[in-house]
Amino acid sequence: MSIVENNGRFECTDCLKKWSATMGDDEIPDTCDCDMEFKTLQMCSGHLLCDNYPDHWHELSEQQQHDFINENIWEFMEGAYEPWMIEQIGNLADATSAFINKHYVLMVTEN
């Protein structure tokens, strides 16, 4: 999720999002939004599991992800279908991101 300069343009090393070379240094973020998306997903996973997704979540195989969920699922959710749990965590992260984006934009434009 780090941003590096490549041929005069700045780009994220993970998602390859690019920023114009004509932008000022203070306009180039330190980290890409793709990091924020994962951090939100990771934080939201802790609301439905006993532990947050690990930093290397996307490097885990599907079976390893399912094992992680089974090992960390809340007691009242035991027996839930793992793909359903992953979907619910993703939905929670999407709703959280939308809320943050809406209210952050309002806060920035009001100030």
C-alpha positions in Angstrom: 0.0 0.0 0.0 3.0 2.3 -0.3 3.2 4.9 -3.0 6.3 5.2 -5.1 7.4 7.5 -7.9 7.6 5.7 -11.3 8.7 7.7 -14.3 7.6 11.0 -12.8 4.2 9.6 -11.7 3.2 8.3 -8.3 1.5 5.0 -8.0 0.4 2.5 -5.4 2.5 -0.6 -5.3 -0.5 -2.8 -4.6 -3.5 -1.5 -6.7 -1.4 0.6 -9.2 -3.6 3.6 -8.7 -1.8 6.6 -10.2 -1.4 10.3 -9.2 -0.3 13.0 -11.5 3.3 14.2 -11.4 2.0 17.8 -11.5 0.4 17.5 -8.1 2.2 19.1 -5.2 4.0 17.0 -2.6 1.3 17.8 -0.1 -1.3 16.4 -2.5 0.2 13.0 -2.8 -1.1 10.8 0.1 1.3 8.7 2.2 -0.7 5.6 1.7 -3.3 4.6 -0.9 -7.0 4.2 -0.2 -6.7 0.5 -0.9 -4.9 0.3 2.5 -7.8 2.1 4.1 -10.3 -0.4 2.5 -8.4 -3.3 4.0 -8.0 -1.7 7.4 -11.8 -1.1 7.4 -12.4 -4.7 6.5 -9.9 -5.8 9.1 -11.5 -3.7 11.8 -15.0 -4.8 10.9 -14.0 -8.5 11.0 -13.4 -8.0 14.7 -17.1 -7.1 15.2 -18.2 -10.6 14.0 -15.2 -12.7 15.1 -13.1 -12.9 18.2 -10.1 -11.6 16.4 -9.5 -9.2 13.4 -8.4 -10.6 10.0 -4.6 -10.9 10.0 -2.5 -8.5 8.0 -1.8 -11.3 5.5 -5.5 -12.2 5.0 -5.4 -11.9 1.2 -2.4 -14.2 1.0 -4.3 -17.0 2.8 -5.9 -19.8 0.8 -9.7 -20.0 0.8 -9.4 -23.0 3.2 -7.1 -21.1 5.5 -9.5 -18.2 5.6 -12.4 -20.6 6.4 -10.2 -22.2 9.2 -9.5 -18.7 10.6 -13.2 -17.9 10.7 -14.0 -21.3 12.4 -11.3 -20.7 15.0 -12.4 -17.2 15.7 -16.2 -17.1 15.2 -18.3 -15.9 18.1 -20.0 -18.7 20.0 -23.5 -17.6 19.0 -22.5 -17.8 15.3 -20.9 -21.2 15.5 -21.9 -23.4 12.5 -22.3 -20.4 10.2 -21.3 -21.0 6.6 -17.8 -19.4 6.2 -18.5 -17.7 2.8 -21.6 -16.1 4.3 -19.5 -14.8 7.2 -17.0 -13.4 4.8 -19.8 -11.7 2.9 -21.3 -10.2 6.1 -17.9 -8.8 7.1 -17.5 -7.3 3.7 -21.0 -5.8 3.8 -20.2 -4.3 7.2 -16.9 -2.8 5.9 -18.7 -1.4 2.8 -21.3 0.3 5.1 -18.6 1.6 7.4 -16.6 3.0 4.4 -19.6 4.7 3.0 -20.4 6.3 6.3 -16.9 7.5 6.8 -16.7 8.9 3.2 -20.0 10.7 3.5 -19.3 12.3 6.9 -15.6 13.0 6.1 -16.5 14.8 3.0 -19.1 16.8 4.9 -16.6 17.6 7.6 -14.0 18.7 5.2 -16.3 20.9 3.1 -17.8 22.5 6.1 -14.4 23.6 7.5 
